[in-house]
């Protein structure tokens, strides 16, 4: 099958959607399918062989964050050329309602379309206001996927229709077989995310850290992600700042090793999350997970069975829960065991099969429609004459 995938966000600044698309493309390629991904990217960005650049992206405020998107006449021309050259059996668009390549592809594409909705934003006035503009494009979509029940709810409430829920995928074994790093082990808490993006929750964790260190001064916080390290620790007492180690951006291999090494992985995100891929990765690595009680996080963690939850934005609750886990190895082991069992449903072997089933359904449907149309025309005009 020839599959075209449209990535709305810049390949230069990776995030959850880009990682999902990358892993999906590589999973499908491994099964023997031909996959091409169209994504914004700077000219100097090294790209995998299956990614086609649609040009440089620009930062745009979107869903409580800043997304790097690509939109305009030049982008539209590149989308049309990519569609023409690709000859795809199915085109899979991610975030078709954002002002991005996905919406442009929705307008331009003619064949079977699948769309995945990642955003969870149940009070989006912008989406409601934009519906008359979006409707003609969205009506072309053959099948809709939502990465969680909360993303599906956003779609239903704002745009109508429905979607099948297929979660983000993870290569569970990649994280499970990673080797821990000795220097990252022993009384360690892990955090991953953009440091300068408040909704990722690092400020909440920093507010909790003094209470944690007051009771367990040997604890270290390992932070992986982009951003200003000095600004991140500015609110901490100076004598505690040495207990925070900033690792910067880490490779996929070091991400897995970090998650295999820490005693507790903390996800203090404050909102705007529709799924929580980092929680799945942490559980795959066997980390004991502590997360804010966002609806999407609670669903991923089986309502607290596969990881502990604390009240969103409550630094005191975070500190108390972290201290309980750090002091209780048996509890951490129990969470790790439950997490490893729970996370198998998110492995690409399952998620990829579900997505491929959607592709095959819409492609078969389009083929039947084309056959029916040819039959109707033959009946109207009579058999073709030689």
JOLINGI-V627336 format. One line per field, one symbol per residue. ss: DSSP state (H for helix, E for strand, L for the rest). burial: 1 if it has 9 or more other ideal C-beta (glycine too) atoms within 8 Angstrom, else 0. Layout:
BEGIN
ss: ???
burial: ???
END
This chain:
BEGIN
ss: LEEEEELLLLLLLLLHHHHHHHHHHHHHHHLLLEEEEEELLLLLLLLLLLEEELLLLEEEEELLEEEEELLLHHHHHHHHHHHHHHLLLEEEEELLLLLLHHHHHHHHLLLLEEEEELLLLLLLHHHHHHHHHHHHHHLLLLEEEELLHHHHHHHHHHHLLLLEELLLLELHHHHHLLLLLHHHLLLEEEEELLLLLHHHLHHHHHHHHHHHHHHLLLLEEEEELLLLHHHHLLLLLHHHHHHEEEEELLLHHHHHHHHHHLLEEEELLLLLLLLLHHHHHHHHHLLEEEEELLHHHHHHLHHHLLLEEELLLLHHHHHHHHHHHHLLHHHHHHHHHHHHHHHHHHEHHHHHHHHHHHHHHHHHHHHHHHHHHHHHHHHHHLLLLL
burial: 11111111111100011111111111111000101111111000101001111110100100001011111000110111011001011111111111011111111110111111111110010010011001001101111111110111111101100011111111110111010110011001111110101011110111111111100100111111101010111001000110110010010001111111111111111101111111111111111111111101111111010111110101101111111111000011001101110111011101110111011111101100000000000100000000
END
